Amino acid sequence: TLNNDTRCLDDDQLFVVNSSINYAKNYKKSLDGNKKLPEPLLMKVVGSAGTGKSHVINLVTQWTEHILRKAGDDLDCPYVIKTAFTGAAACNIGHSYII
């Protein structure tokens, strides 16, 4: 399902998701190989209503959790913390914090 949802993205959405996937893979490699951690990936997803921001944010979260989650990890400690500026946006991206 995750692969199929990712294949349906436009170029801009795919850039955000691929950047996040690459970061998560590099992060995991650095943990496994005792190497220096990559610089944190900081993103702000913007666009007008209906452009798929929430969909992209949820895909990024799912991919990151899929790549980094290990057996025995505490499910109450996510690898991605989603935030939003408004209550409506927070509802669209799921359980998140309003800043």
Wavefront OBJ file of the C-alpha trace (Angstrom):
o trace
v 0.000 0.000 0.000
v 2.786 2.403 0.901
v 4.546 1.851 -2.425
v 1.312 2.295 -4.383
v 0.434 5.525 -2.562
v 3.929 6.875 -3.231
v 3.753 6.068 -6.953
v 0.650 8.278 -7.298
v 2.399 11.466 -6.128
v 3.271 14.423 -8.345
v 6.907 15.540 -8.720
v 6.852 18.060 -5.851
v 5.198 15.625 -3.456
v 7.582 12.878 -4.511
v 10.568 15.138 -3.802
v 9.428 15.601 -0.191
v 8.756 11.895 0.342
v 11.996 10.778 -1.328
v 14.038 13.294 0.685
v 12.537 11.892 3.866
v 13.106 8.280 2.819
v 16.743 9.002 1.959
v 17.267 10.775 5.278
v 15.739 7.876 7.240
v 17.930 5.362 5.382
v 21.077 7.452 5.969
v 20.142 7.870 9.632
v 19.696 4.115 10.056
v 22.996 3.390 8.269
v 24.838 5.799 10.547
v 23.335 4.132 13.640
v 24.187 0.651 12.397
v 27.733 1.612 11.384
v 28.557 3.897 14.330
v 29.068 6.775 11.889
v 28.294 10.457 12.269
v 24.558 11.164 12.152
v 23.344 13.137 9.120
v 22.179 16.710 9.619
v 18.522 16.784 10.712
v 16.016 17.077 7.900
v 13.743 20.020 8.620
v 10.796 20.514 6.296
v 7.756 22.701 6.132
v 5.108 21.397 3.746
v 3.057 24.249 2.314
v 0.449 24.649 -0.416
v -3.109 25.694 -0.989
v -6.133 23.638 0.023
v -6.423 20.291 -1.699
v -2.806 20.007 -2.838
v -2.140 16.868 -0.801
v -0.117 18.283 2.102
v -1.712 16.010 4.690
v -1.321 12.999 2.419
v 2.395 13.730 1.925
v 2.943 14.281 5.652
v 1.252 10.971 6.463
v 3.297 9.131 3.817
v 6.529 10.612 5.183
v 5.550 9.492 8.672
v 4.685 5.969 7.554
v 7.885 5.539 5.524
v 10.061 6.859 8.341
v 8.445 4.594 10.906
v 8.716 1.646 8.495
v 12.427 2.243 7.907
v 13.493 3.021 11.479
v 11.154 0.946 13.663
v 12.723 -2.133 15.231
v 11.184 -4.995 17.148
v 10.862 -4.009 20.778
v 10.642 -0.255 20.146
v 8.208 1.648 22.345
v 5.210 2.540 20.162
v 4.588 5.581 22.385
v 7.919 7.059 21.237
v 7.467 7.906 17.538
v 10.342 8.714 15.213
v 8.338 11.553 13.641
v 6.521 14.260 15.548
v 3.933 15.983 13.387
v 3.001 19.573 14.186
v 0.567 22.067 12.705
v -0.216 25.755 13.114
v -4.004 25.362 13.283
v -6.432 22.914 14.812
v -7.899 22.052 11.408
v -4.458 21.239 10.015
v -3.645 19.183 13.117
v -6.818 17.151 12.610
v -5.918 16.553 8.963
v -2.520 15.049 9.791
v -3.709 12.971 12.721
v -2.579 12.985 16.317
v -0.275 15.975 16.473
v 0.600 19.046 18.430
v -0.592 22.556 17.683
v 2.174 25.140 17.905
l 1 2 3 4 5 6 7 8 9 10 11 12 13 14 15 16 17 18 19 20 21 22 23 24 25 26 27 28 29 30 31 32 33 34 35 36 37 38 39 40 41 42 43 44 45 46 47 48 49 50 51 52 53 54 55 56 57 58 59 60 61 62 63 64 65 66 67 68 69 70 71 72 73 74 75 76 77 78 79 80 81 82 83 84 85 86 87 88 89 90 91 92 93 94 95 96 97 98 99
